[in-house]
Amino acid sequence: MITAFVLIQTDASRIPECAQEISELEGISEVYSVTGEWDLIAIARVNRHEDLADVIADRLSKVDGVESTTTHIAFRSYSKHDLDAAFSLGFEG
């Protein structure tokens, strides 16, 4: 599974509508409205890198109100469980 984080700038008057439309796209698992430079952050999860072009360039970018996007592809996932295991010295407490 390939995970990408898509930072999205939208027309300010369409933030809720953009978020809703993006959340309904196949390949998008979550959409968050956020503070700061970006209006929305979407999480795309696809099986192949080629699928990212379909989800992001062909569909998400064409949602009415989306002005620009920047995409970050995840190399590796770390959860609290993974980090606890990585830093464990093997001692029982």
C-alpha positions in Angstrom: 0.0 0.0 0.0 1.3 3.4 -1.0 0.3 6.4 1.2 0.6 10.0 0.1 -0.3 13.2 1.9 -1.8 15.8 -0.4 -1.6 19.5 0.8 -4.4 21.4 -0.9 -5.1 25.1 -1.4 -8.7 25.9 -2.3 -11.0 28.8 -3.0 -11.7 29.9 0.6 -15.5 30.0 -0.2 -15.5 26.3 -1.2 -13.4 24.7 1.5 -16.3 22.5 2.9 -17.5 21.5 -0.5 -14.0 20.7 -1.7 -13.4 18.6 1.4 -16.6 16.7 0.9 -16.0 16.0 -2.8 -12.4 15.0 -2.3 -13.4 12.6 0.6 -15.7 10.8 -1.9 -13.0 10.1 -4.4 -11.8 6.5 -4.6 -8.3 6.3 -3.2 -8.8 9.0 -0.7 -9.1 7.7 2.8 -9.3 10.9 4.8 -9.5 14.7 4.4 -8.7 17.2 7.1 -9.3 21.0 7.2 -6.2 22.6 8.8 -4.8 25.9 9.8 -1.8 27.5 8.2 -0.7 27.8 4.6 -2.9 24.9 3.3 -6.6 24.6 3.6 -7.0 20.8 3.4 -4.8 17.8 3.8 -6.0 14.6 2.1 -4.5 11.1 2.6 -4.4 9.0 -0.5 -3.9 5.2 -0.2 -3.4 3.3 -3.4 -1.9 0.0 -4.5 0.5 1.3 -7.1 2.4 4.5 -7.8 0.6 4.8 -11.1 -2.7 5.0 -9.2 -1.5 8.2 -7.6 -1.6 10.0 -10.9 -5.2 8.9 -11.4 -6.4 9.9 -7.9 -4.4 13.2 -7.5 -3.7 14.6 -11.0 -6.8 13.3 -12.8 -9.5 13.6 -10.2 -8.5 15.5 -7.0 -6.9 18.4 -8.8 -10.0 18.8 -11.0 -12.4 19.3 -8.1 -14.1 22.7 -8.4 -12.3 25.1 -6.1 -9.0 23.3 -5.8 -6.3 25.8 -6.7 -3.0 24.0 -6.0 -1.7 20.8 -4.5 1.6 19.5 -3.2 2.0 15.8 -2.7 4.3 14.0 -0.2 4.7 10.2 -0.7 5.4 8.3 2.5 8.5 6.0 2.6 7.7 4.3 5.9 5.1 4.3 8.6 5.8 4.6 12.3 3.2 3.9 14.9 3.6 4.2 18.7 3.8 0.4 18.8 6.6 0.4 16.2 8.5 3.1 18.0 8.2 1.4 21.4 9.7 -1.8 19.8 12.5 0.1 18.0 13.7 1.8 21.2 13.1 -1.2 23.5 16.3 -2.6 25.1 14.7 -5.9 25.9 14.4 -5.3 29.6 11.3 -6.4 31.4 9.9 -3.8 33.8 
